Amino acid sequence: MKDNIKIIQPTSGWQLIDFKELWRYKDLLYFLTLRGIKARYAQSVLGVAWAIIQPLFTTLVFTIVFGNLAKVDSDGIPYTLFSYLALWPWNYFSGTLTESANSLIQNANMITKVYFPRMVLPLSSILSKLLDFLIAFVVVVGMLIYYQITPGWGLLVLPLLIIQLLMCSLGMGMMLSAMAVKYRDVKHALTFVVQLLLYAAPVVYSTTAVPEQYQKFYILNPMVGVIEGFRAAFLNRPMPWEWIWPGTLVGIFLFIFGMMYFRRMERIFADVA
């Protein structure tokens, strides 16, 4: 009987994720991911169509304001396609930050009553947003057909860019979710911060518009390489590795640090949630 008793002790110090334990709770991760998808479109008339409508209408507004009125340079690309290829990964990134930051607070009852790897909560939020990301791809296909653009071999790099996007989203999501439990100001400040981050990434403008003397700092933003990489992959342009690899290193750092910070703060979640 004693062999079946497991003593759960709080973590201490800086630790990495226990992937074996996370794998044992894969069914819970699947359930929470599915619940997140269903909750997003519950009692919605248009359902998953919102995953297309939201970025498409935002693209149209950007096209009118920045493309037609402000005459922002789009590197010779139709501005509608130029901005949508940036909004596609950006919407996923910003959406995961918001949902993962609130994931622990919204599931406080679970945290205080049962034990499970707390990492499951922000991870399920990030995985549930992947459906929107995949659905929004339909518009990309439609635009490429309309503008008669054929992607090149750069599409082979797309999985690496998506991995970088996931690492950055999960890393920052873990940090924000852990901080939001202890500091409730994070929840209120996040909407404002995400709006500012939109203009710190080349969504409405090209990276080439940034003065050259500032680009060495600007490209440290992981989303710069992701967005410009997405554009290059679908528009059959040379892959901008000089903008991608600095952001990749920062994305790896954010993922590792976010993971360790989450594990360090995990022991107080049940007390302050």
N, C-alpha and C positions, 0 to 999 in steps of 0.2 A: 504493500500500500504506500509506503514511504517513497518508493521509486516513482510513483505517479504524481508526487507533489513537486511543483515548480515554484520557487520563490522569485518574485519579480522585484528587482531592485532598481532604483533610479540611476540614470546614467550620470556620469560626472566627467568634467573636462571636455576636451575637444575630441570627438570621435566621428568616424565615418559611418555611413549607413550600413546596417546589418541586412545585407541583401537576402540572406537565407531566411531571416524572419519575415522580411517583406514578401518573399515568394510564398511563404506559408499562408499569408493573408491575401493571396491573389483573388480569391473569390469575393472577399469584402471590397477590394479595389474595383473589381468588375461591377459589383452591385452599386457602389457609390458613383461610379462613372455613368452607369446607365440611369441612375436616379437623377444625376445632374442634367443629362440630356433631356429626360422626360419633363423635369421641372421647368426647364427653360422654355419649352413650347407647350406647356399645359394650358388648356383653355385658350389657345391662340388660333385665330381664324386662318392665318396664312402659314402657320407652322414653321417648318424649316426654310420656307421661302425668305424669311427675315435674314437668313445668312447671306442671301444674294442682294436683297433690297437695301440693307443698311450700307454696305460698302459701295454699291452702285450709285446710290443717291449722293453719298459723300463725294464720290468721284465726280459726279456731275456738277456739284457745287464748287469743288476745287477747280474744275475745268473752266467754269464761268468766271470765277473770281481771280484765280491765279493764271490760268491759261489765256483767257480772252481779255480781261480787264488789266491785270498787272503785267501781262506779257512775259511771264517767267519762262526762261529758256529751258526747253525739255530735250536738249541734245538732238534735235531733228526728229524726235519721235512724236506722234500724235499725243497731245497732252492727256487725253482720256486714258489711253493705254499706259502712258508713262506714270500717271498717278495711281491707277488701279493696281499695277504690278507692285507698287510700294505699299498701298493700303492693305493688300491681301495679307502679307506677313505681319504688317504692323498691327492690324486689327486683332490678329491672333495673340500677338505679344501683349498688347495693352489689355485685352480681355482676360488673359490668364493672370496678369498682375492683380487685377481687381478681384477676380473670383478666388484665387488662391489666398490673397491677403485676408479675405473674410471667411475662409473655409473653417478655420478652427473656432472662431467666435460663433458661427452659425451652427456648429455641431458641438457646442459646449456640453449638452446633455450626454452625448456619447462619451466624451472625454472623461467626465466625472464619474461615470457609472461602470464602464467596462474597459478592459485593457485591450489595446491593439496598437500596432505601430502608428504613431501620429502622422508619420510621413504619408500615409495613405490618403489623408484628407486633401492636402495641396496637390498631390499627384493626381488624384481623381478629377480635381477641378481642371487641371491642365489637359488631361486626356479627353475629358468631355468636350472641350473646345475644339478638338481635332475634327469633329464632324462638321462644324461651321467652316473650318479651313478647307476641307475637302469639297464641300458644296460650293464654296466661292470659286473654286477652280473652274467650274462650268462657265463662268463669265469670262475667264481668261481665254478659254478655248474659243468662245464666241467672238471675242475681240480680235484674236489672231486670225480667225477666218475672215472677219469683216475687213480688216486692214491688209489681208493677204500677206501675212508674215509667217515664215516657216522657221521654227526654232532649229538650232544647230546642235553640235555635239556638247555644247555647254549644259544641256539637260542632264548629262551624266554627273555633273557636279551638284545638281539639285538636292540629292539625298544628304550630302555633306552640309549644305546650307540649312536644310531642315533640322539636322542634328544640332547645328550651332544655335538655331532658333529655339529648339527645345531646351538645350542646356542653359541658355540665357534666361528663358522664361521660368524654368524650374528653379534655377539658382536664386533669382530675385524673388520668385514666388515663395520659396522657403524662408528667405530672410524676412520678407514683409509679413508673412503669416505668423512667424514667431514673434516679431516685434508688435504686431497688432494685438496679440493676447495681453501683453503687458502694458503697451502704450496705445490707448484707444484713439489717440490723435491720428494715428496712421490711417485709419479708415476714412477720416474726414479730409486729410491732406492728399490722399492718393488720387482722387479725381482731378484735382488741380495739378498735381505733379505729372500725371499721365498726359494732360493737355500740353504742358510745357515740353515734355519729352518728344511729342509729335513734331515740334519744330526744331528739335535738336537732332532729328534724323532726316535723311534726304527723301522725304515723302512728297512735298510740294515743290521741291527744287532738286537740282542735281548736285552731286558732290563736287563737280567741277566748278560750281558757282562759289564754293568756299575758297577764300584766298589761300594761295599755296603755302604761305608761312604758318597758317593755322591748321592745315590738313593733317599734319603729323599728330596733332592732339585730337582733332575731330574724328579720325578713323579709329580711335580707341573705343568709340561707341560701337558695341557689337552689332547693332542694327544697321549701321552704315554698310558693312560688308555684306550682310544678309540681303538688304534691299537692292543694292547695286548688283549683287550676284544674281538675284532673281531676274532683274532687268536684262542682264547680259545673257542669261540662260535662255530666256524666251524670245529675245530679240536678235539672237544669233550674232552677238558681239563678243569681242575678246573678254575673257573672264578677268575682272580687276583684282588679281591676287594681292596687289600692293595695298588694297583697301580691305581685303578679306582676312588675311592672316593675323594682323594686329588685333582685330575684333575677336578672332577665334581664341587667341590667348587670353584675352580679357573674359570671354565667355566661359572658358574652362576654369579660370580663377573664380568667377562668380558662382559657378556650379559647385565647386569644391568648398568654397568658403560658406556659401549658403547652406550646404548640406551639414557642415560641421557646426555652424551657428545654430541651426535648427536642433541638432542633437544635443547641443549644450543647454539650450533653453527648454528642451522637452520635459525635463523633470519638474518644472513649475507650472506646466499647462493646466493640470487638474486643480491646482490651488487658486489660480487667478482667472481661469476661463469663466 
